[in-house]
Amino acid sequence: MRISEIFRGGAVVGLGVAASQAVNILSYPILSRVFTPEQFGAFSIFFFGMQILGASLSARFEQGIMLCTTQRRARSVLLLAQATALIASLALVIAAIALQTTLDEISGVDLGLFWALLPVSGFFVSCQTSLTYMAIRLGAYRNVSVAKVVKSFSAFVIQIILAYFVLGGIGALIYGETLGAVLSILPLLRCSNKSLYRTAFRKGSRRQYLFRLAGVYRDQPIWNLPHVLMSQIVRWLTAIMIARMYTTSEAGAYFMMFRVVMMPSTLVSRSLSQIFFRSAAEEQRDTGRFERSIVLIGLPVLTLGAVMALVLNVYGPTLFTFALGPSWIVAGEMAAVFAPYVVLQMTLATIAPSYLLGKKQKVMLVVALFQSAVFLGGFLLGRQLGDDIFWAIRTSVWLSVPYMLCMLIWYYRMAIEKREGCKDDSIG
């Protein structure tokens, strides 16, 4: 992958992320006045649950798309990921209907039958993710950008329409987010192969081929899936702990902070991560290393994150109060505390495929488990040190920062280590 293509792809995808975030930024002052912090607090449980399922329903098979040496095989891996997500989501819908009361008691939030909608939303998020990987592989950066804008804009419009004309409260937030995820798939559908879908399960040879592919990429569900699940569950557990240990209003402030600060940085890093994955995989196949890719993509992200963290640390509460209203000043104060965490998380997420290229899935699972334990342990320790929620958040952040710096160094060491025989596995 040429340097010019790396920057072109990054620029096009970055433009889409910037446009989608512009829509979000313009929508937050409106949404924050239509819905209360308590409603956002309840919605946060659904939203983080949707992110967990969106990242895990496909068993992470979609990451194999970048590792394939042929487009035909990459499309088959795409189909494998989506079929896995469909089967898992259907099973979870049945489970959610049966366990909705139990889930309400555990979370401390009354979602009722909305729990059954959670796997459906997660399925569409999963499809968008797998199609995005395919689009990046094909160089369809414009489609990826359009999909991001469609999701943000449609979710906002639907939430407002539902709130004013159909139903208010948490239902409008949930349906809007779900339908936004559905519509965001449309610009990416050209990257799929319709004939492959039609014949996939009618031909015995095709089904056998998909089963063999699942065996080739078995490291994704065995090692990569638990790691991703853990990192996503941490956010969900944090929202639940805030709702149960403090108030639903403070859980809503945490969610708004996440949407305004962490979500944009996550979208930027996730988009650039897919470009990095493609570039680094090609570089590694050619040279055995991927040092150039990690420097060209990782360093600008680290710089951007540092500038963003500085602004949040100095002006966070003021910006949140001005844009969202005085009732959201707590979210701004949380953003200022989270600033150091944001810059490192943004960079680590961008170059996260390093551990896949370095064949460190097993080690990464242990590393991720410790990272999650440090974050949650810091939160609980801060809770013991002081009753204020900021004690919990601040302790969690500053215990996590040194650990994340070590992870950053570890990724770079993987990039400069030469590996031989970095070819796609064969299944005959």
N, C-alpha and C positions, 0 to 999 in steps of 0.2 A: 504494500500500500504506500503510494508516494506521499511525500510530506504535503504537497499541495492538496491532495485528496483528503488527507487528515484534517487540514484546516478548513477546506471547503465543506466537508461533512460536519465538522464541529460548528462552523458558522451557520449553516442552514438549520441544523437541529437546535443550536443555541438560539436562533431567531424565533423558532417555534416555541421554545421554552419561555423566552422573554415575552412573547406575545400572550401566551397562556397565563403567565404570571401577571401581566398587565391587566388582563381580564379579572384575575383573582383579586388583585389589589384594588381595582375599581369596585369590585363587588362586595368586598369585606365591609366598608362603611355602611352599605345598604343592609346586608345580611345581619350585621351586628345590632342593627336597630329594629329588625323584623323579628329576630329570634333572641331569646334571653340566654345569659350564660348557663343557666340550669339546663335549657334545651340543648345547647351545644355540648354540655357535659354528658348528657345521655346519648347524644349522637356520636360522641367520641368513642364510646364502647363499640358501636356498630361500625364506625369508620375504620378503627384500628383492627377490628376483626376481619373486615373486608380486605384490608391490606395483607393480613396474615394469610388468608385463603388465596388471594390473588398471587402471592409469591410462592405458594406451596402446592396448590391443587394439581399442577402439572408434574409434580415430583422433580422439578427442575430439569426435565429432559430438554427444554428449549435451549439451554446453554450448549447442548451438543450441536446446535445449528452452526455456530461459528467454528466448530472443530472439524466439520465435514470437508472433504476435499472436492466433492461434486455437488452441483445444485440439486440433482435428483435425490441424492441421499439427504441433503439438508431439508428438502420439502417433506420427505418421509419422516424425518425427526420432528418437524413442525406438526405433522399429523399425529404422531405418537404423543406429543405433549398435549395437544388439544383433546384427543380421545381420553387420555388419562384424567385430565381436568374434568371432562364431562361425567365420567363414571364416578369420580370422587365427589363431585358436587351433588349428584343425584342421591348418593348414599347419605350425605350430610343433611340434605333437605329433610329426608325422612327422620333422621336422628334429631334434628332441631325441633321438628313438630312434636316429637314424643317427649323431649326434654326441656321445653320452653320454660316451664315453671322453675325447674332446677337452675337453669341458666339465669333467670331473673334473680333468684336468691343469691347465687354466687357473685354476680356482677353488682348487685345492689341497685340495678336499674330495671324498670319495668318496660321491656321491649315486646313481650308477648309473641305474636305470630311474626313479628319482624325478624326474629331469629331464623325463621325458615327462608326469608329473603336473603339472608347473609351469604349462604353458599352460592346463590344465583348471582349476586353482585360479584362475589369472588371469582366465579367462572368467567365472567366477561372481562374482568381485570386481567385474569390469567391469559385469555385469548389475545387481549391487546398486547400483553408483554411478549408472547411468543411470536405474534405477527410483526412486532417491532424488531425483534431480533432478525427475522427473515428480511424485513425491509432494509435494515442496515446492511445485511450481507449483500443484498442486491444493489445497494447504493441508492435506494429510493428515499433519500433524506427528506425530500419535500413532503412525502406522504406522512412521515413520522411527525414533522412539524405541524402539519394540518391536523393530524389526529389529536395532538396535545391541545391545540386551540379549540377544536370542536368539543373536547371533553369539558374544559373549563367553562366555555361560554354556554353550552347546552345545559350543564348542571345548574348554573346560576339562574338562567332564564326559567327552567322548569321549577326550581325551588321557589322563585318569586311568584310564578303563576299559581302554583299549588297553594302557597301560603295565603294569597289574597282571594283566590276564586274557588278553590276546591276544598282543601283542608289545611289547617295550620299545624304548628308545633313540629315535633320530631318527624312525623310522617312525611311532611314536605321535604325536609332535609334528606331523609333516607331515599325516597323515590327519586328525587332530583339527582342524587349522587349515582344511583343505580342506572338510571336512564342515560346519564352523561357517559358512563362507562360503555353502555351499549352503542351509543351513537359514535363514540370515538373509534370503534372498530371499522366503520365504513370506509374511511380513507385508506386503510391498510389491506383491504380485501384483495386488491389487485396483486398483492405479493403472495397470495395463496394460489393453489392449483385446483380448480374446481373438478377437473376430471379425476384427480387423485382422490378427492373426497368421495366421488360417486362410486369408484371401483375399490376403495380401500377394504371394505368388509364383505364385498361380494366375491372376491377372488381369494381362494385359500392360500395361494402363493404370496399374495400381498399381506395377508394377516400373519403368515409365518415370518415374512421379512420384518414386519414391525416388532414381532416378538424377539427376533434375533437382534434388532437394533436396541431394544430395551436391555438385552443382555450386554451389549457392547458398552452402553452408557449407564450401566448399573451404578457406577460410582456417584452419579448425580443424586438419585434417591437415597442411597446408602449413607453418603458422607456429606454432600452439599445441602441436601434438603434439611437435615437437622440443624445445620449451622444457620441457614436462612430463617427457618422457623424460630429459632431461639432469638435472633436479633429482632424479628417482628413481634414476637410475643412480649418482649421486654417493654415495648411501647404500650401494648394493650394492658399489661399488668400495672404499668405506671399509672395509666388513667384510672384503672380500677382501684388501686391503692389510694390515689388522691381522693376519689369519690367516697371511699369507705373510711379513710383515716381523717380526712378533712371535710370538704363539702363538695357537692355536685357543681356549685358555682366555680370553685377553684379548679375542678376538673375541666370545666368549660373554658376557663382562662388558659389552662395548659394546652387544650386542644386548639384554641385560637392561636396561641404562640406557635404551635407546631405547624398549623396551616400557613401562617404568615412567614415564618422563618425556616423551620425545618423542612417543610414540604417543598418550597422552591429549591432549596439546596439539594434535597433528595432527587427532585426531577432533573435538575442540571446534572448531577453526578450520575444518575441512572442512564440518562441519554448519552453522555460522554463516555460512560463505561462501556456501552455497546460499541461505540466507535473505537475506543481503546482496545477492546477485546479483538475486534477484527484486525486492527493494525498490528497489535502485539503478536497475534497468532500467525499472521503472515510473516512478520519479521523473524519470529522464532523458527518457522519452517525454513527460512532462507539462511539465517545466521546462527541459530541455536540459542540466541539471546533476544531480549526485547527491551534493552536499556533505552534505546532512542525513543520508543513509544511512551515509556513511563515518564521520561523527562519532558517530552514535547507536550504531553497531555496533563500529566500530574502537576507539574510546576505552575502553569498558569492557573489551575484550579486552586492550588494552595494559596497563591497570591490573591486571587479573587475572594477566597474565603476569609483571608486575614483582613482585607479591607471591610468586608461585610461585618465581621466580628467586631471590628473597631467602632463602626457606626452604631451597631446594636448596643455595645457596652456604654457608649457615651449618650446616645440619643434614644435608646429603646423605649423607655416609658413615655417620653415626650411624643414620639412618633405614633405610638399606639393610641395615646389619649387624643391626639389631633385627628387621626384617621378614623378611629372606631368609636370614640366617645369616652367620657370619664369612667364609665363602668368597666372598661377594659384595661385600666392602668396596671392591674396585677399581671395581665398577660405581657405587657411591655417590660415590667420588672423581671419576669421569668426569662424573657428574651435576652436581657442584659446578662443574667446569670449564665445562660446557656451559650453565650457567645464563643468561649474557647472550645466548647464541645462541637459547635457547628462547623468551625473551620476544619477540624481534624476529621470529623465524620464525613464531610463533603469530599475531602481528598481521598480518604480510605475507600469510600464507596465507588469513586471513579475508577480507581486502579484495583478494585477487588478481584477481577479475573486473574490477577497475578498468581494467586494460589492454585488456580486450575491449570494454568500454563506451567507452573512449577511442580505440578503433581503432588500438591501438599493438602489434599482434601481431608485426610485423616487428622493431620496436625491442626488444620484450620478449624475443625470441629472442636477440638480441645481449646484452642485459642479463643474461639467465639463463646464457648461456655464460660470461660474465665472472665471474658469481657462483660458478659451479661451479669455474671455473679458480682463483679466489681460495681457495676452500675446500680443494680438492685440492692446490694449490700450497703453501698454508700447512702442510698435513699433511706433505708431502715436505720442506719447508724445516725444519720442526720436527724431523723425523727426522734431518736433517743436523746440527742444533744440539745434539742430545742423544740418547742411546740409549733413554732412558725414553720410553714411549708418551705420557706426559702432556706432554712437550715438543711432540710432533706435534699433539696435540689442542688444547693451549692456543694454539699459534701459529696454527692453522687458525681457531679461534674469534675471536681478537682481530684477525686480518686481515679477517675477514668482517663484524664488527660495524659498522665505519664505512660499508662498502659497503651494508649492509642499511638503515642509517639514511637514506642518500641515496635508496634505493628507496622508503622510507616517505614521504618528502617528495615524490617524483615522483608517487606514487599520489594524494596529496592535491591536487597541482596539476592532475591530470587531472580530479578531482572538481569543482573550482571553475571549470574552463574550460567555457564554454557551447558546446554543439554543437547545430546545427540539423539538422532532418530525421532524427531518430533513430527511424525507422520500420523495421518488418520488410521485408526485401527481397521482391520479388514474383517469382513464377515463372509467372505467368499462370494 
